[in-house]
Structures are given as structure tokens and as C-alpha cells.
Amino acid sequence: VQLQASGGGLVQAGGSLRLSCAASGSIFSINVMGWYRQAPGKLRELVAIIRSAGSTNYADFVKGRFTISRDNAKNTVYLQMNSLRPEDTAVYLCYAHISTGVTGSMDYWGKGTLVTVSS
């Protein structure tokens, strides 16, 4: 199983970016998909998650600015980021809890995509 993230880049404060992450491989089902982020010198932190039925959780610092969604048919999760701030600068990591049907279920991580917000 692999997670491939894309969509990061450089944007000015107040701008928008859309991240995508597609899961591929021997997948039976995906329960949770989501995004974490890690800024230099800081711990990894949850940004948002979305469950297979569509329920979501957001970190307080992104509520009202970011929207997570998923396309179950494509095993893909998206993160629409609006009103970006310099403090949103970080490597954004895609996450999924996946059942392969053979090895059980476990957490998988993508390599991350860098988001840089200039002031």
C-alpha cells in the first residue's frame, strides 16, 4: 500500500491550496483518511480526518478555513486550504488507516508535501 500526496507549494498569506492524497495497492477498505502536519522544530499535529461514512474532525486552528473531503471510489482524500497564514507553513502528511484483508488493518503514511505561506 502506498499513499501519494500532491498539491503543496508556495502561496501568499490569504491564498488557497488544495492537497490530494491517493492510496494505492492491495486495499480492502479504508476507514480513516486524513492530514497531519509538521513544522520545523515542532511536533507532528493533526490537521483533519475524515471517516468512511463522511464524519470529520478538525484541529481548532484550521476550523472555518480548511475543508477535508474524500472520494471513496478513488481512495483519495483532499484538503482544501483557504485563508492560509504563515503559521500554516509545514510539511503536510497524508494518513490512512487501511485494511488489506490479509494483514489486518494498520496505519499508513505518505511522504508529505511542503506548504509554504509567505507573509
Phi, psi and omega in degrees: 000136177228147172244125182242114181260151177206167174109354178289173179163194181256131181216152177280155177305137183093348182277186184227152172216155175234121178263147176230150177213120181250133176263139180219162180118201182277088186247126175269312177202155176238117181279297184241138170232153181185187182227137169240168175216156178219117177268157180305129178077006181239163178283157175294138181225149178290137174256303181196150173226157177219133182269169185299329180277353175107353178290150186229158170224139180234148169291149182302326186286354178242355182301131180087349180245322183251148176227127178259142177211167179213154175243101185296328180293332181256002183052044186233139176242146182236153173226108176272119184246116179245165178049048183295147182238156177305327180287354174278354179300124183182169166273125180261125185249130177277143182225146174208143173256112193238139171257127179266350181082349180244308183264010183084202181246148180201170180275140175233148181231141171276174182283343178099154176227136186276129174244123179239124180246118181268149181270000000 
